[in-house]
């Protein structure tokens, strides 16, 4: 789990990757961990994007933290930007706000994922964990 993610970040740093952004979905489940994530990102000079649960996700709506709640809880530790939700990704046609294939995600399963939904695009890394 989390230890493997940290090993992945260590490996990205070792390989000289720059312009790293951590995307973290904030919910009522993990709200108490966000200060630690902010500190981690700042200590590594990573960008941090705190994402909310998509408002049209009915199943998870009771876990949603609004931008106003984020502002109230974290003040100037975070920058809240208005979110534009895409109807569909132009690459895979899934309803998403994934960025439409503009970046890679490092997963806890040691994969680089250009798409959140298309499993056939995953790139397996051979990191020793």
Residue pairs with C-beta under 8 A, 6 or more apart in sequence:
1 108
2 108
3 129
4 108
4 109
4 110
4 127
4 129
5 106
5 108
7 127
7 129
8 106
8 108
8 110
8 125
8 127
9 20
9 44
9 46
9 106
11 125
11 127
12 20
12 106
13 44
19 47
20 44
20 46
20 47
21 46
21 47
21 48
21 49
21 103
22 37
22 40
22 41
22 46
22 47
22 48
22 49
23 49
23 51
23 105
24 30
24 34
24 37
24 48
24 49
24 50
24 51
25 51
25 52
25 53
26 34
26 50
26 51
26 52
26 65
26 70
27 53
27 60
27 63
27 64
27 65
28 62
28 63
28 64
28 65
29 63
31 65
31 73
34 50
34 73
34 74
35 74
35 77
37 48
38 48
38 74
38 77
38 78
40 46
41 47
41 48
42 48
48 78
50 70
50 78
51 83
52 64
52 65
52 66
52 67
52 70
52 83
53 60
53 61
53 63
53 64
53 65
54 85
54 97
55 61
55 64
55 85
56 85
57 64
67 80
67 83
70 78
70 80
71 78
71 80
83 97
84 97
85 97
86 95
86 96
86 97
86 98
86 100
87 95
88 94
88 95
88 96
89 95
89 96
89 98
89 100
89 101
89 115
89 117
90 100
91 100
91 101
91 115
92 101
92 115
92 117
92 118
94 115
94 116
94 117
94 118
96 116
96 117
98 115
98 116
98 117
101 114
101 115
103 114
104 112
104 113
104 114
104 123
105 112
105 113
105 114
105 116
106 112
106 113
107 113
107 122
110 124
110 125
110 126
110 127
110 129
111 122
111 123
111 124
111 125
112 122
112 123
112 125
113 121
113 122
113 123
114 121
114 123
115 121
